[in-house]
Amino acid sequence: MIIEIYRENTLCIIRPAGRIDLATVDEFESSLRDQIETAPAKLLIDMGKVTYLAGAGLGVLLATAMTLKGHASQMGVFGVSGRVGELFEVSGFGSVLDVHPDESSARGEVH
């Protein structure tokens, strides 16, 4: 898995690529935790290049969203499609997390 991080003022965008599974979930969680410590006002996660997402990865996303909410920060997810999109739909995470179709939408509507 590759994780790219972009920062613009109080916005942080994390772009993981590849599989988020038991072998990589700790790296994914660590990257998110490192960004939370810098207290971004908005954290966006681009799932467009994620080819597989294990249940543990969903747990990390939920825990991150709850942590940010406690810090009065916002989190959004965008680019969810394919099997990852199916997992979001079946698990109900699409209604729990702020999910947007694309980056432009996520930048403007995270709440």
C-alpha positions as CSV (number, residue, x, y, z in Angstrom):
1,M,0.0,0.0,0.0
2,I,1.1,3.5,-0.8
3,I,-0.2,6.5,1.1
4,E,0.2,10.1,-0.2
5,I,-0.7,13.0,2.0
6,Y,-1.5,16.5,0.9
7,R,-2.0,19.6,3.1
8,E,-3.6,22.9,2.3
9,N,-3.9,25.2,5.3
10,T,-6.4,23.5,7.5
11,L,-7.3,20.8,5.0
12,C,-5.6,17.4,4.9
13,I,-6.2,14.9,2.1
14,I,-5.0,11.3,2.5
15,R,-4.7,9.2,-0.7
16,P,-4.1,5.5,0.1
17,A,-3.6,3.2,-2.9
18,G,-3.7,-0.6,-3.0
19,R,-5.0,-3.0,-0.4
20,I,-6.0,-2.0,3.1
21,D,-6.0,-5.4,4.7
22,L,-4.6,-7.1,7.8
23,A,-1.1,-6.7,6.5
24,T,-1.4,-2.9,5.9
25,V,-4.1,-1.7,8.2
26,D,-1.6,-0.6,10.9
27,E,0.2,1.6,8.4
28,F,-3.1,3.1,7.3
29,E,-4.1,3.7,10.9
30,S,-0.8,5.2,11.8
31,S,-0.9,7.6,8.9
32,L,-4.4,8.8,9.9
33,R,-3.4,9.1,13.5
34,D,-0.3,11.2,12.6
35,Q,-2.5,13.6,10.6
36,I,-5.1,13.9,13.4
37,E,-2.3,15.0,15.8
38,T,-1.8,18.1,13.6
39,A,-5.4,19.0,14.2
40,P,-6.7,19.6,10.7
41,A,-10.1,21.3,10.4
42,K,-11.0,18.9,7.6
43,L,-9.6,15.5,6.8
44,L,-10.5,14.0,3.4
45,I,-9.7,10.4,2.5
46,D,-9.6,9.6,-1.2
47,M,-10.5,5.9,-1.6
48,G,-10.3,6.0,-5.4
49,K,-7.2,3.9,-5.7
50,V,-8.0,1.5,-2.9
51,T,-8.5,-2.0,-4.5
52,Y,-9.5,-3.8,-1.3
53,L,-10.8,-2.8,2.1
54,A,-10.9,-5.3,5.0
55,G,-13.3,-4.9,7.9
56,A,-10.4,-3.7,10.0
57,G,-10.0,-0.8,7.6
58,L,-13.6,0.2,8.0
59,G,-13.0,0.1,11.8
60,V,-10.1,2.5,11.4
61,L,-12.2,4.9,9.3
62,L,-15.0,4.9,11.9
63,A,-12.6,5.4,14.8
64,T,-10.9,8.3,12.9
65,A,-14.3,9.9,12.2
66,M,-15.3,9.7,15.9
67,T,-11.9,11.0,17.1
68,L,-12.1,14.0,14.7
69,K,-15.7,14.7,15.8
70,G,-14.4,14.9,19.4
71,H,-11.9,17.5,18.3
72,A,-14.5,19.5,16.4
73,S,-12.9,18.6,13.1
74,Q,-14.6,17.1,10.0
75,M,-13.9,14.0,8.0
76,G,-15.1,13.0,4.5
77,V,-14.5,10.1,2.2
78,F,-14.6,10.3,-1.6
79,G,-13.8,8.2,-4.6
80,V,-15.5,5.1,-3.2
81,S,-16.3,2.7,-6.0
82,G,-16.1,-0.9,-7.1
83,R,-15.8,-3.6,-4.4
84,V,-14.9,-0.9,-1.8
85,G,-18.1,0.9,-2.7
86,E,-20.1,-2.3,-2.4
87,L,-18.6,-2.9,1.1
88,F,-19.6,0.7,2.1
89,E,-23.1,0.0,0.9
90,V,-23.6,-3.4,2.4
91,S,-22.0,-2.4,5.8
92,G,-24.1,0.7,6.0
93,F,-20.9,2.9,6.3
94,G,-22.2,5.0,3.5
95,S,-24.8,6.4,5.9
96,V,-22.5,6.6,8.9
97,L,-19.5,8.4,7.2
98,D,-19.6,11.6,5.1
99,V,-19.2,9.9,1.7
100,H,-18.9,12.1,-1.5
101,P,-18.7,11.1,-5.2
102,D,-15.6,13.2,-5.9
103,E,-13.0,15.5,-4.3
104,S,-14.7,18.7,-5.4
105,S,-17.9,17.7,-3.6
106,A,-16.0,16.5,-0.6
107,R,-14.1,19.8,-0.3
108,G,-17.3,21.8,-0.3
109,E,-19.6,19.7,1.7
110,V,-17.7,18.0,4.5
111,H,-19.7,18.7,7.7
